[in-house]
Amino acid sequence: MSIRTAIAAVATGAAVLGLALPAQALPSVYLYTAPTLTACTQAGNNGTAGSVFSSFHCQNGVTGYSLSVIPTTNHFTDVYIATFLTLAESDTAGTNGVSGGAWTSYRNRSGVAGYDLLVSR
């Protein structure tokens, strides 16, 4: 029996018995490097609360804390992720999220403290 045939047999058997096979996990997406753990955690919490991420991880590095996320497949509009000092930093995080599949579009909102990253799918 080939591996392909065995997988098909297991899937068919699970369907007949009404069992669900485990869902494939979405890959982790690197968004940006935050200057502090607090800033990284806050961005991760914002995305989780807005149903953008199912989970996140802040990895300590040389220049700060790298935010990596597991995106959801939910629909959401203008969820605030973080405020960046420069438009270039906000654009980089926004572009990383689009290319990684965390969201389909983003916009930058100019504010008093910098540029807010708002994301949608």
Secondary structure as GFF3:
##gff-version 3
##sequence-region A 1 121
A	DSSP	alpha_helix	3	17	.	.	.	ID=ss1
A	DSSP	beta_strand	29	34	.	.	.	ID=ss2
A	DSSP	alpha_helix	37	49	.	.	.	ID=ss3
A	DSSP	beta_strand	53	60	.	.	.	ID=ss4
A	DSSP	beta_strand	65	71	.	.	.	ID=ss5
A	DSSP	beta_strand	79	84	.	.	.	ID=ss6
A	DSSP	alpha_helix	87	100	.	.	.	ID=ss7
A	DSSP	beta_strand	105	110	.	.	.	ID=ss8
A	DSSP	beta_strand	115	120	.	.	.	ID=ss9
###
